[in-house]
Amino acid sequence: MKTISLSIKTQLILTFIAISSIVIIVVSYFNFTSNIKQEKNSFIQNSLIQANLLADFSVSALVFRDMDGAKENLEKLKSDNNIQRVIIFDNQGDIFSEYNPLDIREIAQIDIKEVHLVSKKEEFLNYGILKISVPLKHNNIVYGTLYLEKSTAIITKLLKKLFSEVILFACVLLLLIYAISIFLSNYLLKPILSLASTAEEIASTQNYGTRVSYNSKNEIGSLYKAFNSLVKDTENLTNNLELQVNIRTKELNTKTVQLEESLIDLQQTQQKLIESEKLSALGNLVSGIAHEVNTPLGNAITGSSVITKETQALVEEFNDGTLKKSTMQRRLDVINETSSLLSRTLHYASGLIKSFKQISVDQVTNDIREIQIKDYIEEVFLTNHNKLKLVPAKVTIEANDDLVIKTSPGVISQIINNLIQNSIKHGFDNYKGEAQISVCIEEKDENLIIEYEDNGIGINEDIKEKVFEPFVTTKRNSGGTGLGLNIVYNLIIQKLKGSLEMTSTENIGTKFIITIPMKNSLMEKK
């Protein structure tokens, strides 16, 4: 809805006219209604006097049954055009004489001492017919009734004329008031409107050197003086402000350059920290693989020694001719079992080295390739087996064996490695229960959902909201950097264009929900 904006001059004129109109209407209304009441009462009183006089003249004719005399008296009423009919009734209610110039056939309803108006509402200011019933009496003896019907057209005509005069007077008065209001508004508001125009001009041109003048010592003169003072102060403040703005702009430019340099340094530092974390993870991977490979290699060496010893004994007995069938069978069984064990341990060591080789290459190169996500995550857990068995922690991985995703395995490896390290260092630190880590992997709505959950001690409420911020850690005195989950967050959000949610309850556990688009920006870049 559009708002209508009126100038102060128009508002003043309209207000003045509205107040004057209300006053004129109220005064005219009370004056007119007073005149109506006065005219109506005067008409009724005069008509009643006329009826009484007519009754006095007609009573003798009724007493002496002088119908000609009564008729003669009634004929004198011809000069009064307002009288519609006059009827003289005797005490029996019979018509003795009648004056009826309009030939009215309506039966007259007489009621002694009754005076009433039969109003006609359909016409403005028409009060209809005045009906008067006057007793005909002499020496307090009633001989009959005089019934008079009289038109109120004369007062209607008079009141309409009065109404027209009131309307005309009100219109003339309103025009006069309108002219006076325009004159007063121009006289009073002209200097104020001039001041407002000057203020608008100063606001649009920003020329605070403008001054106004008004030769008067009244309130408007004081307003002009205050305006000049305000403009002068504004001019001084503007000049000072421009100087301060220039100074602050130079300082801001300097700070901006410094911030840009700091941001570049920060980005470089962040990248170095990520690379450092990669190398640290790779170092942990090397030590873990070395520890894991050491056991099967030791078993292989032991097995090879057993095979060598049994073979030498078998050869010596064969050369000496002391070899028995039972001895040969026993030594061949030992050699067979030992060779099987040796084969298994060597295959296990080969698998570990293969996993180490692939994962280490992935972490360094970040190449894009297709992987069976369940097998790959199992390999990541295998490289952390030596640390997980120290907790010890039971690992469960649920996923479709055929679920394949094309992504950067190195990023996936770094994410899972950091989550495992987070569980070991924080979730299961001084943990007394049965440690469990579960990973659930599924494809949903063209997204890969990885739910990583441990049943450790959870995350403290004090840092839960800040856990993905850099350098936030509860193990700073134990070598914690506070970068693990921050790197996880950045890898998921920035590298894989995914999302990360976390829920944690103290003494119950922590759960991470990773959502990765099956088609992500890493593929598009390649």
GUVEXTI-950052 format. One line per 10 residues: number of its first residue (from 1); their letters; for each residue x, y, z of C-alpha. Coordinates in Angstrom, 2 decimals. Each point is the difference from the previous one (the first is absolute). Layout:
N
NUM	A	X/Y/Z | ...
END
This chain:
526
1	MKTISLSIKT	0.00/0.00/0.00 | 1.46/3.33/-1.10 | 0.39/2.59/2.77 | -1.11/3.55/-0.86 | 2.49/2.58/1.25 | -1.33/3.53/0.57 | 2.06/3.12/0.53 | -0.17/1.75/3.33 | -1.71/2.94/-1.71 | -2.75/-2.22/-1.37
11	QLILTFIAIS	-0.34/-1.74/3.36 | -0.35/3.35/1.77 | -2.65/1.23/-2.47 | -1.94/-3.26/0.17 | 0.18/-0.05/3.81 | -1.20/3.61/0.23 | -2.85/-0.63/-2.46 | -0.96/-3.27/1.74 | -0.19/1.63/3.44 | -1.91/2.98/-1.40
21	SIVIIVVSYF	-2.36/-2.29/-1.90 | -0.75/-2.00/3.12 | -0.68/3.17/1.97 | -2.22/1.45/-2.77 | -1.91/-3.27/-0.41 | -0.58/-0.35/3.74 | -1.08/3.65/0.43 | -2.18/-0.11/-3.12 | -1.59/-3.25/1.11 | -0.94/1.29/3.44
31	NFTSNIKQEK	-1.16/3.31/-1.45 | -2.07/-1.69/-2.68 | -1.56/-2.54/2.38 | -0.76/2.83/2.41 | -1.74/1.96/-2.78 | -1.90/-3.14/-1.06 | -1.25/-0.50/3.55 | -0.86/3.67/0.38 | -1.85/0.20/-3.33 | -1.88/-3.21/0.66
41	NSFIQNSLIQ	-1.09/1.08/3.46 | -0.96/3.44/-1.28 | -2.07/-1.53/-2.82 | -1.76/-2.34/2.43 | -0.73/2.79/2.48 | -1.34/2.33/-2.68 | -2.10/-2.79/-1.47 | -1.35/-0.84/3.46 | -0.90/3.68/0.61 | -1.69/0.08/-3.41
51	ANLLADFSVS	-1.98/-3.17/0.85 | -1.08/1.41/3.39 | -1.13/3.27/-1.58 | -1.92/-1.93/-2.65 | -1.56/-2.14/2.73 | -1.11/3.11/1.91 | -1.69/1.36/-3.13 | -1.64/-3.34/-0.84 | -1.37/-1.03/3.43 | -3.06/2.35/-0.16
61	ALVFRDMDGA	-0.95/-1.26/-3.44 | 0.19/-3.58/1.30 | -2.03/0.86/3.12 | -2.79/1.66/-2.01 | 0.40/-2.47/-2.90 | 0.75/2.85/-2.33 | 1.51/-1.91/-2.89 | 0.17/3.05/-2.28 | 1.89/1.98/2.65 | 2.42/-2.87/0.54
71	KENLEKLKSD	0.55/-0.35/-3.73 | 0.56/3.74/-0.33 | 2.68/-0.11/2.70 | 1.72/-2.91/-1.69 | -0.08/1.71/-3.41 | 2.20/2.74/1.42 | 2.83/-2.55/0.09 | 0.41/0.10/-3.80 | 2.73/2.58/0.34 | 2.17/-2.52/1.90
81	NNIQRVIIFD	1.42/-2.44/-2.57 | 1.60/-2.13/2.72 | -3.37/-1.15/1.38 | -1.05/-3.24/-1.69 | -3.26/-0.58/1.82 | -2.01/1.01/3.09 | -2.87/-2.09/1.42 | -2.44/0.92/2.79 | -1.30/-3.06/1.84 | -2.87/-0.04/2.50
91	NQGDIFSEYN	0.12/-2.06/3.15 | -1.47/-2.98/-1.82 | 2.99/0.01/-2.40 | -2.10/1.13/-2.97 | 1.33/2.63/-2.38 | -1.79/3.30/0.58 | 1.98/2.04/-2.52 | 3.11/-0.56/-2.12 | 2.59/1.97/-2.01 | 1.76/-2.39/-2.42
101	PLDIREIAQI	1.54/1.83/-2.99 | 2.15/-3.03/-0.96 | -2.97/-2.38/0.21 | 1.77/-2.30/2.42 | -2.00/-3.19/0.58 | 2.08/-1.45/2.80 | -1.97/-0.45/3.22 | 1.16/2.45/2.63 | 1.07/-1.50/3.33 | -0.89/2.59/2.63
111	DIKEVHLVSK	1.55/0.04/3.42 | -0.68/2.87/2.35 | 3.12/2.03/0.92 | 2.12/-1.98/-2.45 | 2.62/1.79/-2.10 | 2.29/-2.14/-2.13 | 1.96/-0.04/-3.25 | -0.42/-2.76/-2.54 | 3.54/0.03/-1.45 | 0.96/-0.88/-3.60
121	KEEFLNYGIL	3.54/-1.32/0.07 | 0.38/-0.36/-3.77 | 0.52/3.75/-0.47 | 2.81/2.05/1.57 | -1.26/2.24/2.85 | -3.64/-0.92/-0.74 | -1.90/-0.37/3.27 | -3.21/-1.05/-1.74 | -3.39/0.97/1.47 | -0.71/1.75/3.32
131	KISVPLKHNN	-3.19/-1.35/1.55 | -1.69/1.95/2.82 | -3.12/-0.92/1.94 | -1.53/2.88/2.08 | -3.13/-0.36/2.17 | -2.91/2.34/-0.76 | -1.20/1.17/3.40 | -1.82/2.89/1.63 | -0.19/0.58/3.72 | 1.97/-3.22/0.48
141	IVYGTLYLEK	-2.60/-1.95/-1.93 | 1.35/-1.95/-2.96 | -2.31/0.05/-3.04 | 2.29/-1.66/-2.52 | 3.50/-0.13/-1.51 | 1.83/2.05/-2.59 | 2.38/-2.15/-2.12 | 2.70/1.85/-1.96 | 2.49/-1.40/-2.57 | 2.73/2.37/-1.09
151	STAIITKLLK	2.89/-0.49/-2.43 | 3.57/0.62/1.24 | 1.18/1.10/-3.44 | 0.64/3.55/1.23 | 2.55/-1.10/2.60 | 1.50/-2.51/-2.45 | 0.51/2.83/-2.48 | 1.44/2.23/2.69 | 2.35/-2.70/1.33 | 1.22/-0.90/-3.49
161	KLFSEVILFA	0.78/3.63/-0.61 | 1.80/0.12/3.34 | 1.89/-3.19/-0.87 | 1.12/1.46/-3.33 | 1.16/3.15/1.75 | 1.95/-2.05/2.57 | 1.68/-2.07/-2.76 | 0.85/3.12/-1.95 | 1.36/1.70/3.10 | 2.06/-3.08/0.89
171	CVLLLLIYAI	1.47/-0.21/-3.54 | 0.87/3.68/-0.03 | 1.54/-0.33/3.44 | 2.02/-3.04/-1.06 | 1.30/1.82/-3.08 | 0.97/2.91/2.22 | 1.71/-2.35/2.44 | 1.81/-1.71/-2.91 | 1.31/3.34/-1.22 | 1.06/0.99/3.53
181	SIFLSNYLLK	1.71/-3.40/0.54 | 1.98/0.37/-3.25 | 1.05/3.49/1.00 | 1.02/-1.07/3.51 | 1.79/-3.13/-1.24 | 1.98/2.05/-2.52 | 0.78/2.62/2.60 | 0.99/-2.45/2.73 | 1.47/-2.88/-2.00 | 1.84/1.83/-2.78
191	PILSLASTAE	3.21/0.50/2.03 | -0.21/-3.56/1.35 | -0.54/-1.46/-3.49 | 2.86/2.11/-1.29 | 2.18/-1.38/2.77 | -1.08/-3.57/-0.84 | 0.82/0.57/-3.69 | 3.44/1.29/0.93 | 0.56/-3.02/2.26 | -0.92/-2.39/-2.87
201	EIASTQNYGT	2.36/1.86/-2.33 | 2.85/-0.26/2.52 | -0.72/-3.71/0.49 | 0.15/-0.67/-3.76 | 3.00/2.23/-0.84 | 1.94/-0.51/3.26 | 0.73/3.76/-0.10 | 0.23/0.71/3.71 | 1.25/3.54/-0.65 | -3.59/1.16/-0.70
211	RVSYNSKNEI	-1.58/2.42/2.49 | -3.60/1.29/0.35 | -1.32/3.35/1.26 | -3.31/1.12/1.56 | -0.50/3.48/1.44 | -2.11/-0.74/3.03 | 0.57/-0.73/3.67 | -2.93/-2.38/0.39 | 0.18/-3.80/0.25 | 0.58/-0.36/-3.77
221	GSLYKAFNSL	2.95/2.38/0.25 | 1.41/-2.18/2.80 | -0.53/-3.05/-2.22 | 1.97/1.63/-2.84 | 2.79/0.89/2.41 | 0.12/-3.55/1.37 | 0.01/-1.39/-3.57 | 2.99/2.17/-0.97 | 1.82/-1.13/3.12 | -0.78/-3.66/-0.76
231	VKDTENLTNN	1.19/0.33/-3.63 | 3.20/1.67/1.18 | 0.67/-2.80/2.50 | -0.78/-2.58/-2.69 | 2.43/1.69/-2.37 | 2.74/-0.17/2.63 | -0.80/-3.61/0.82 | -0.07/-0.94/-3.70 | 3.39/1.54/-0.61 | 1.42/-1.80/3.02
241	LELQVNIRTK	-1.75/-3.21/-1.02 | 1.46/0.11/-3.50 | 3.45/0.43/1.50 | -0.57/-2.88/2.41 | -1.41/-2.16/-2.81 | 3.10/0.59/-2.11 | 2.23/-0.91/2.93 | -2.06/-3.09/0.83 | -0.11/-1.02/-3.67 | 3.78/0.06/-0.20
251	ELNTKTVQLE	0.22/-1.99/3.23 | -2.64/-2.45/-1.27 | 1.86/-0.49/-3.27 | 3.19/-0.73/1.94 | -1.86/-2.45/2.27 | -1.62/-1.62/-3.05 | 3.37/-0.63/-1.60 | 1.29/-1.41/3.28 | -3.07/-2.23/0.36 | 0.36/-1.27/-3.57
261	ESLIDLQQTQ	3.65/-0.86/0.68 | -1.00/-1.65/3.28 | -2.72/-1.97/-1.79 | 2.49/-1.24/-2.60 | 2.40/-0.98/2.80 | -2.85/-1.71/1.84 | -1.03/-1.95/-3.09 | 3.58/-1.05/-0.61 | 0.35/-0.98/3.66 | -3.25/-1.95/-0.16
271	QKLIESEKLS	1.20/-1.86/-3.09 | 3.31/-0.75/1.70 | -1.84/-1.28/3.07 | -2.16/-2.23/-2.19 | 3.10/-1.33/-1.74 | 1.65/-0.42/3.39 | -3.02/-1.99/1.18 | 0.27/-2.08/-3.15 | 3.66/-0.73/0.66 | -0.76/-0.70/3.66
281	ALGNLVSGIA	-2.75/-2.41/-1.05 | 2.38/-1.56/-2.52 | 2.64/-0.38/2.71 | -2.53/-1.66/2.27 | -0.99/-2.19/-2.94 | 3.64/-1.02/-0.54 | 0.56/-0.85/3.64 | -3.28/-1.87/0.17 | 0.70/-2.00/-3.14 | 3.55/-0.73/1.18
291	HEVNTPLGNA	-1.38/-1.31/3.27 | -2.69/-2.02/-1.72 | 2.38/-1.45/-2.62 | 2.55/-0.90/2.69 | -2.20/-2.74/1.45 | -0.74/-1.96/-3.21 | 3.63/0.40/-1.13 | 1.19/-1.34/3.37 | -2.38/-2.93/-0.40 | 1.29/-0.54/-3.54
301	ITGSSVITKE	3.62/-0.04/1.19 | -0.89/-2.46/2.75 | -1.89/-2.18/-2.48 | 2.85/0.04/-2.48 | 2.41/-1.02/2.79 | -2.27/-2.90/0.94 | -0.21/-1.14/-3.62 | 3.77/0.26/-0.39 | 0.61/-1.95/3.24 | -2.48/-2.75/-0.87
311	TQALVEEFND	1.35/-0.28/-3.54 | 3.62/-0.30/1.22 | -1.01/-2.70/2.52 | -1.91/-1.86/-2.69 | 3.01/0.10/-2.38 | 2.43/-1.17/2.71 | -2.20/-2.95/0.94 | -0.46/-0.83/-3.67 | 3.82/0.08/-0.59 | 0.63/-2.06/3.13
321	GTLKKSTMQR	-2.56/-2.56/-1.06 | -1.79/0.40/3.29 | -3.10/1.70/-1.48 | -3.21/-1.69/1.00 | -3.33/0.38/-1.67 | -1.68/1.32/3.16 | 2.80/2.53/0.57 | -0.19/1.12/-3.60 | -3.78/0.37/0.25 | 0.27/2.03/3.21
331	RLDVINETSS	2.69/2.32/-1.39 | -1.91/0.49/-3.28 | -3.17/0.95/1.99 | 2.02/2.58/1.97 | 1.52/1.36/-3.21 | -3.47/0.15/-1.66 | -1.69/1.80/2.92 | 2.93/2.39/0.37 | 0.01/0.83/-3.71 | -3.75/0.69/0.08
341	LLSRTLHYAS	0.49/2.32/3.00 | 2.93/1.63/-1.79 | -2.13/0.58/-3.11 | -2.84/1.54/2.01 | 2.27/2.32/1.93 | 1.80/1.11/-3.14 | -3.33/0.68/-1.77 | -1.19/1.96/3.05 | 3.22/2.05/0.01 | -0.34/0.54/-3.75
351	GLIKSFKQIS	-3.56/1.26/0.46 | 1.11/2.39/2.74 | 2.79/1.39/-2.18 | -2.38/0.31/-2.95 | -2.53/1.91/2.16 | 2.77/2.18/1.39 | 1.29/0.71/-3.49 | -3.45/0.92/-1.37 | -1.08/2.11/2.95 | 3.34/1.82/0.24
361	VDQVTNDIRE	-0.12/0.79/-3.73 | -3.62/1.18/0.33 | 0.86/2.36/2.85 | 2.83/1.57/-1.99 | -1.57/0.22/-3.48 | -3.76/0.48/0.63 | -0.75/-1.63/-3.38 | -3.57/-0.67/-1.05 | -0.95/-3.63/-0.53 | -2.75/-2.50/0.64
371	IQIKDYIEEV	0.17/-1.91/3.27 | -2.10/-2.57/1.78 | -0.67/2.18/3.00 | -0.49/-2.82/2.54 | 3.27/-1.76/-0.93 | 1.88/3.28/-0.01 | -1.19/1.04/3.45 | 0.83/-3.49/1.28 | 3.56/0.53/-1.29 | 0.17/3.34/1.83
381	FLTNHNKLKL	-1.05/-1.72/3.23 | 2.53/-2.76/-0.71 | 2.83/2.53/-0.13 | -1.14/1.24/3.44 | -0.38/-3.52/1.40 | 3.06/0.18/2.25 | -1.41/3.08/1.79 | -3.59/-1.24/0.14 | 1.05/-3.31/1.61 | 1.66/1.93/2.84
391	VPAKVTIEAN	-3.34/1.50/1.06 | -1.29/-2.66/-0.91 | -2.84/1.03/-2.30 | -2.43/-2.19/-1.91 | -0.58/1.31/-3.54 | -3.19/-0.67/-1.99 | -0.42/1.15/-3.60 | -3.40/-0.37/-1.67 | -0.33/0.69/-3.72 | -0.91/-1.53/-3.33
401	DDLVIKTSPG	3.05/-1.83/-1.33 | -0.74/1.23/-3.53 | -0.36/3.67/0.95 | 2.48/1.90/-2.20 | 0.72/3.74/0.05 | 2.27/2.08/-2.21 | 1.82/2.47/2.23 | 3.37/0.84/1.51 | 0.96/-2.99/2.19 | 2.70/2.07/1.70
411	VISQIINNLI	-2.60/2.45/1.31 | -2.21/-2.87/1.21 | 3.03/-1.62/1.66 | 1.00/3.23/1.74 | -3.55/0.55/1.27 | -0.37/-3.55/1.41 | 3.55/0.06/1.43 | -0.72/3.23/1.90 | -3.30/-1.35/1.33 | 1.78/-3.18/1.18
421	QNSIKHGFDN	2.73/2.06/1.68 | -2.69/2.17/1.60 | -1.71/-3.10/1.42 | 3.26/-1.45/1.32 | 1.41/3.21/1.51 | -3.24/1.49/1.34 | -2.89/-2.45/-0.09 | 1.82/-2.98/1.53 | 2.52/1.83/2.21 | -0.16/-1.70/3.43
431	YKGEAQISVC	-3.11/-1.83/-1.23 | -1.11/-2.87/2.24 | -2.74/-1.55/-2.11 | -0.01/-2.15/-3.12 | 1.16/2.36/-2.75 | -1.90/-0.19/-3.27 | 0.25/1.84/-3.31 | -2.68/-0.48/-2.64 | -0.08/1.30/-3.56 | -3.20/-0.16/-2.04
441	IEEKDENLII	0.21/0.85/-3.73 | -2.98/0.39/-2.35 | -1.02/1.75/-3.19 | -3.03/2.30/0.29 | -1.38/2.59/-2.44 | 3.22/0.06/-2.08 | 2.03/0.58/3.18 | 2.40/-2.25/1.86 | -0.86/-0.03/3.71 | 2.77/-1.06/2.40
451	EYEDNGIGIN	-1.02/-0.28/3.66 | 3.03/-0.33/2.29 | -0.82/-0.67/3.66 | 1.92/-0.92/3.13 | -1.31/-0.76/3.51 | 2.73/1.98/1.76 | -0.21/2.72/2.64 | -1.51/2.56/-2.41 | 0.82/3.67/-0.43 | -0.09/2.51/2.84
461	EDIKEKVFEP	-2.95/2.40/-0.19 | 2.38/2.97/0.37 | 1.66/-0.61/-3.36 | -2.73/-1.88/-1.91 | -1.04/3.10/-1.98 | 3.64/0.81/-0.86 | 1.30/-3.49/-0.71 | 0.54/0.67/-3.75 | 1.91/3.24/0.62 | 3.80/-0.15/-0.39
471	FVTTKRNSGG	2.20/-0.52/3.08 | -2.91/-1.05/2.23 | 1.16/-2.99/2.06 | -0.15/-1.42/3.52 | 3.37/-1.79/-0.42 | 2.31/2.94/-0.64 | 2.30/-1.07/2.83 | 0.11/-3.51/-1.51 | 1.09/1.09/-3.46 | -3.45/0.71/-1.49
481	TGLGLNIVYN	-0.03/2.71/-2.70 | -3.76/0.53/-0.26 | 0.17/-0.31/-3.81 | -1.37/-3.52/-0.51 | -3.74/0.74/-0.18 | 0.63/3.39/-1.62 | 1.85/-1.76/-2.84 | -2.81/-2.56/-0.23 | -2.55/2.80/-0.24 | 1.95/1.91/-2.68
491	LIIQKLKGSL	0.66/-3.13/-2.07 | -3.70/-0.94/0.00 | -1.35/3.51/-0.61 | 2.64/1.44/-2.33 | 1.50/-3.01/-1.76 | -2.96/-2.37/-0.27 | -2.73/2.71/0.04 | -1.89/-2.04/2.57 | -1.37/0.60/3.49 | 0.92/-1.12/3.51
501	EMTSTENIGT	-2.26/-0.41/3.02 | 1.00/-0.99/3.51 | -1.90/-1.17/3.05 | 1.69/-0.81/3.27 | -1.13/-0.87/3.52 | 2.42/-0.21/2.88 | 0.72/-3.58/1.16 | -2.12/-1.40/-2.87 | 1.97/0.77/-3.15 | 0.46/2.13/-3.09
511	KFIITIPMKN	-1.48/-0.36/-3.47 | 1.09/1.67/-3.25 | -2.29/-0.02/-3.05 | 1.89/0.72/-3.22 | -1.99/0.72/-3.17 | 1.98/0.00/-3.25 | -1.53/0.56/-3.46 | 0.63/-2.98/-2.27 | 0.89/2.58/-2.66 | 2.17/2.63/1.64
521	SLMEKK	2.24/2.89/-1.08 | 3.14/-2.14/0.20 | -1.26/-2.06/-2.94 | -0.97/3.12/-1.97 | 3.48/1.49/0.45 | 1.61/-3.14/-1.37
END
